[in-house]
Amino acid sequence: MSAGQDTAHQVEQSDWVDHAARAGLVAFGVVHLLIGWLAVQLAIGDRESSADSEGAMRQLAEQPLGTALVWLVAVGMLLMVLWRGIEAAVGYREETDDKKRLRKRLVSAGKAVVYAAIAISAITVATGSSGSSGGGGGGGGTDSTTAKIMELPGGQLLVGAIGLGIVAVGVAMFVAAYKESYLKRLDGEGNAGSSGKATRVLGRVGHIAKGIALLVVGGLFVYAAATHEPKKSGGLDQALLEVLDQPYGPVLLTLMGLGFAAYGVFCFALARHLDR
């Protein structure tokens, strides 16, 4: 191992990265609890708030010391970006298969992008530079971005590819729920006893709920690409509205909201028992 590689490995395994990951997971858990709450509110008829990361930040900002809390979430998400970014650059050195190591690093890079988007939402709300939520109509900013992409050469195919990529992530969430692969991140105490069983259930329910949401989001992008209608695309808030419009929609959406909340609590457990 070269001196540079040795330094990179020491950074990746350092205690401060471990602390950053734990703090970031707590912030990520808060975001999911808020999205779960907003989804349940949407299910019972409140369409004023957007049930996505920015809507969650708006909800948090309305609480006592809300702006400070939103800033803390933003910092936590940036710490998650740092953790996953380091993993993407120098992580998984224990993996002997080069292709598997590359795949895991790409997954970490993708997660870093997601966390960065949530951090941007939090900073936007904290600085007061975000627009109105639009009554929960969903997808206003997303369909505008989709329209711009569709105007590019091959843009329709690109939007379809983005949709299929999101669907693939949704399927991966279901696979993770089935295999319980997320338990590998927990230390021995986190996997043992009644608390370990509870964490296993929370993780499975949370991954399934997120998987369903991502399948709907990806489906909206694919449909927008197939019909060349950018306004048919949308983010998480639009996906939850689509669920609400289905038979037994309020019941399904309530269950999804509870699933997101379960994922949030799972993040808290993972932060406590993280084994990188």
Secondary structure, DSSP 8 states (H G I E B T S, - for coil): --HHHHHHHHHHT-HHHHHHHHHHHHHHHHHHHHHHHHHHHHHTT--SS--SHHHHHHHHHTSTTHHHHHHHHHHHHHHHHHHHHHHHHH--TT---HHHHHHHHHHHHHHHHHHHHHHHHHHHHHTT-----GGG---HHHHHHHHHHHTSTTHHHHHHHHHHHHHHHHHHHHHHHHHTGGGGGB-TGGGSHHHHHHHHHHHHHHHHHHHHHHHHHHHHHHHHHHHT-GGG---HHHHHHHHHTSTTHHHHHHHHHHHHHHHHHHHHHHHHSB--
